[in-house]
Amino acid sequence: MIGRTLGRYLGARFLRWILGVFLIGTAIILLLDFFELVRRAGDREGFSVGRAFLTSLMRTPALTEQFLPFAALFGSIFAFIGLARRSELVVIRAAGVSVWQFAAPAVIVALGLGIAEATIYNPLSAWMKQQSEVVGASLFGKEQQILDQTASRAWFRQNGADGESIVHARASSDQGATLSGLTIFLFDNKGGFSERIEAPRAFLEDGFWRLEDAIVYRANGEWDQHDIYRLSTFLNPTEVREVLARPDAVAFWQLPGLIALAEHAGLPAFRYRLQFQILMARPLLLISMVLIAATVSLRPARFGGVTRLVASGVAAGFMLYVATELARDLGGAGIVPPTVAAWTPGLIATLFGVSVLLFREDG
């Protein structure tokens, strides 16, 4: 093993580069999200730049989680290239240090960042995302639904004492218990259309949806407005969460309990199992990014061709990202077991990186 001093030095360099790239990417994402909010709601009543920036600031951590693997890739590439250009890598190799020894600090840093991201950063980002929805609703009022249009729209069918209905919501929060921008189509016992309800917000309560400022349009052309309108539903919070809640909006520590709750209710829990396994596999994914960076960045600068190697590393990183998203889609649809979908891309990339390093180091 390399000495502690050298190990700490290399580990600190990799940590600074990865965190530096991550912070730069976070700033870019924050600005893009902020300008998007300004574009969507800049001409609305009650809008202010400070309020939009606060909402975007609290949304950003959830948006940056997917960027962390790329930060590990680019940060590691820059760190390795910096060592090579200052001939530090040559001196380290001349001292008899193998590629596995001086790459170990980078792997340890990636492992620590992956664990911290899953256990600390993910719960924090999920909490801040929920708070951004609360702050946005209090600051922008009815305009919050305009700001939330970046979220996926939801369609679902439900039944209740009032009959069957189809619900369309522009956005959902609080794991599906709060809906925004609703259009609800109600049907009678014979399946015929009876009413259409428009409401800016709805909240799930015990046995019914509580709609605020609802307008009810009847089939005969008449309509009336209600400050509070209650629409019965047989859906319970667990079923609503399964239908509407985004798994990536649930904190890491809440996922095991949510999985157990869904299974106890007889509902499929593979989406939450997939998210839990993805977070568990995050350290391996970051390690694979470090190994990919090592395979393309260890060539001495005087030999040339560094740009081409770095470009190939970036391409490999994006291919890994595409494979990860494809596996996520297959796992989310229940086609592939969640464990396989979450761990396979990182495992294959790690084996690839190890194989290339073995070939270059030992021939």
Secondary structure, DSSP 8 states (H G I E B T S, - for coil): ---HHHHHHHHHHHHHHHHHHHHHHHHHHHHHHHHHHHHHHTTSTT--HHHHHHHHHHHHHHHHGGGHHHHHHHHHHHHHHHHHHTTHHHHHHHTT--HHHHHHHHHHHHHHHHHHIIIIIHHHHHHHHHHHHHHHHHHHGGGHHHHGGGS--EEEEE--TT--EEEEEEEEEGGGTEEEEEEEEEE-TTS-EEEEEEEEEEEEETTEEEEEEEEEEETTS-EEEEEEEEEE----HHHHHHHH--GGGS-GGGHHHHHHHHHHTT---HHHHHHHHHHHTHHHHHHHHHHHHHHHH-S-GGG--HHHHHHHHHHHHHHHHHHHHHHHHHHHTTSS-HHHHHHHHHHHHHHHHHHHHHHHHH-
